[in-house]
C-alpha cells in the first residue's frame, strides 16, 4: 500500500492514488492539443499492441510524435512530488489607443519543485469569457495580455485542467 505524508496528504489521498494517471494524461492532452495527443495514442497502440508499456516508453512516443522533449513534463508531474499552488492577482490599465493591458501575476509556493504549465487564463467580460493559454515557467511571473475591453474579472484554470490549487491573492 502507498503511504502519503505532508500537510495535504489526506486532502489529496484519493486523487493521488486513484486519479493521478488520468489527470496527468488529461494535462498532457491539453499541453499537446487534441490532434497531437491522438497521434501519440495511435502511435502507442500500433507500436505496443498487446504489450504493457512503461512511463519511459510513453515519454519516448510523446517526444517522437511531437518532435519536442517532454522530459520536463514527466519529471514534474510523474516522477516529482507535490501538487503545486499557484497564487495570482491581476490588474488592468487603459492604454493610449483605448485597449487594456491586463497583467496577471502568478507565483508558485513551492520554489524547490517548480512546475512549468500552459496556464489557462480566462478574461471575463459582460456576456462572454475569452480563454488565453500562456506558459508559466517561473516561480514569480507577470503575464501581459492586450485586451480590446476592460475585463470584469480574470480567473485561472476554470475547467480544472491542472492538478493544482489555484488561489486568488
ZIUR-V329319 format. One record per pair of residues at least 24 apart in sequence whose C-alpha atoms are under 10 Angstrom apart, sorted by the first residue. I is the first residue (numbers start at 1). J is the second residue. Records with the same first field share a line. If there is no record, write none. Layout:
# ZIUR-V329319
I=J / J
This chain:
# ZIUR-V329319
6=82
8=82 / 83
9=82
12=82 / 83
15=163
16=82 / 83 / 163
19=163
20=77 / 78 / 163
21=77 / 78
23=77 / 160 / 161 / 162 / 163
24=73 / 74 / 77 / 78 / 161 / 162 / 163
25=77
26=161 / 162 / 163
27=73 / 77 / 117 / 118 / 160 / 161 / 162 / 163
28=62 / 70 / 73 / 74 / 77 / 161 / 162
29=161
30=118 / 119 / 120 / 133 / 161 / 162
31=73 / 117 / 118 / 119 / 133 / 135 / 161
32=62 / 66 / 70 / 118
36=62 / 65 / 66
37=62 / 65 / 66
38=65
39=65 / 66
40=64 / 65 / 66
41=65
55=79
72=115 / 116
73=115 / 116 / 117
75=115
76=113 / 114 / 115 / 116 / 117
77=115 / 116 / 163
80=113 / 114 / 115
81=113
82=110 / 113 / 114 / 115 / 163 / 164
83=110 / 113 / 115 / 162 / 163 / 164 / 165
84=108 / 109 / 110 / 111 / 113 / 114 / 115 / 162 / 163 / 164 / 165 / 166
85=109 / 110 / 115 / 163 / 164 / 165 / 166 / 167
86=110 / 115 / 119 / 136 / 139 / 140 / 156 / 164 / 165 / 166 / 167 / 168 / 169
87=140 / 156 / 165 / 166 / 167 / 168 / 169
88=140 / 141 / 142 / 154 / 155 / 156 / 166 / 167 / 168 / 169
89=142 / 154 / 155 / 156 / 167 / 168 / 169
90=142 / 143 / 144 / 153 / 154 / 155 / 168 / 169
91=144 / 150 / 151 / 153 / 154
92=144 / 145 / 146 / 147 / 149 / 150 / 151 / 152 / 153 / 154
93=146 / 147 / 150
94=146 / 147 / 148 / 149 / 150
95=146 / 147
97=148
98=147 / 148 / 149 / 150
99=146 / 147 / 148 / 149 / 150
100=145 / 146 / 147 / 148 / 149 / 150 / 151
101=144 / 145 / 146 / 147 / 148 / 149 / 150
102=142 / 143 / 144 / 145 / 146 / 147 / 149 / 150 / 151 / 154
103=141 / 142 / 143 / 144 / 145 / 146 / 154
104=141 / 142 / 143 / 144 / 145 / 154 / 155 / 156
105=140 / 141 / 142 / 143 / 144 / 169
106=136 / 137 / 138 / 139 / 140 / 141 / 142 / 143 / 156 / 166 / 167 / 168 / 169
107=136 / 137 / 138 / 139 / 140 / 141 / 142 / 167 / 169
108=136 / 137 / 138 / 139 / 140 / 141 / 165 / 166
109=139 / 140
110=139
111=138 / 139 / 140
112=139
113=139
114=138 / 139
115=139 / 164
117=162
118=157 / 161 / 162
119=156 / 157 / 161 / 162
120=155 / 156 / 157 / 158 / 159 / 160 / 161 / 162
121=145 / 154 / 155 / 156 / 157 / 158
122=151 / 153 / 154 / 155 / 156 / 157 / 158 / 159
123=147 / 149 / 150 / 151 / 152 / 153 / 154 / 155 / 156
124=150 / 151 / 152 / 153 / 154 / 155
125=149 / 150 / 151 / 152 / 153 / 154
126=150 / 151 / 152 / 153
129=153 / 154
130=154
131=155 / 156 / 157 / 158
132=156
133=157
